[in-house]
Amino acid sequence: MRGNGINLKLAHIQSLIAFSLMRLPMIRTWRTFFVRWGGVRLTGKRYFIARDVQFDTMYPQNITLHDDVHLTAGVRILTHRLDTSNPDLDDIHWKEGHIEIGEHSFVGTGSIITSNVRIGRSVIIGAGSVVTKDIPDNEIWAGNPARFIKKRQ
């Protein structure tokens, strides 16, 4: 059990270092390298990950980005949330969640993607949106919370 805890702590430190380095000016391919090194699963070959994109460091392995995903400046991706069903009011517990972003999807500047969300293929999320539920393929969503705007053609 002790070895498992050490590995988890090392993985957490590795993701903290990787995601801190992403704030520095660098070419896109290096940023993609640090995202992968930090624990995020990348299933394709092409990505656009802007400066100041923040990935949750608690469970980065629960984030999956498919091919040709565009994450613009200031996007936040969260893989954990507060466990409000916990009866122990003196302690805070977290629930682990998963994030999946489908191929050819675009996430606008300053958007937040919360825990346990699947974003479909060819989706556009408007700037400043807060995504709290799954989004089907080929749709445009925007707002806080994000709402359906229209189907893509």
TAJOGI-V771930 format. One record per pair of residues at least 24 apart in sequence whose ideal C-beta (glycine too) atoms are under 8 Angstrom apart, sorted by the first residue. I is the first residue (numbers start at 0). GAP is how many residues later the second one is. Records with the same first field share a line. If there is no record, write none. Layout:
I = GAP  GAP
//
This chain:
10 = 28  50
11 = 45  46
13 = 24  25
14 = 24  40  42  45
15 = 41
18 = 35  36  38  41
21 = 27  29  31
22 = 28  29
24 = 26
34 = 30
38 = 24
39 = 24  25
40 = 24
42 = 24
43 = 24  25  59
46 = 24
47 = 24
49 = 24  25
52 = 24
55 = 24
57 = 36  38
58 = 37  38
61 = 34  35  36  37
62 = 35  36  37
63 = 34  35  36  37
64 = 36
65 = 34  35  36  37  39  55
66 = 36  37
67 = 35  36  37
68 = 32  33  34  35  36  37  38
69 = 35  36  37
70 = 30  36
71 = 34  35  36  37  39  55
72 = 36  37
73 = 35  36  37
74 = 32  33  34  35  36  37  38
75 = 35  36  37
76 = 35  36
77 = 34  35  36  37
78 = 36
79 = 35
80 = 33  34  35
101 = 35
107 = 34
110 = 35
121 = 30
122 = 29
123 = 28
//
